Amino acid sequence: MELLSQMISALTPVVVPAMLAGLKRLFQAVPRPLLPALAVLAGAGVDWVNQALTGAGAGAAWGGVLGALGITVRELFVRIREELSKP
């Protein structure tokens, strides 16, 4: 179970932006400035699920940090894609 817990924690920065993208598509009225706060909450939620499933986890605060990291990673990929698409 420890390995599963570590995998979930490692994938949190990938899962959170995907969750927020889905949320944004379902509810298009979600304001952009609210997304970073939602990322922190979603990261904490993913860690809560991790703790419920495996009995282990990094803690809600660390889950929030991982959620925020997910937004940072997403923005990094957006910037790289923009730079590569310039003529």
Secondary structure, DSSP 8 states (H G I E B T S, - for coil): -HHHHHHHHHHHHHHHHHHHHHHHHH-TT--GGGHHHHHHHHHHHHHHHHHHHHS--S-HHHHHHHHHHHHHHHHHHHHHHHHHH--
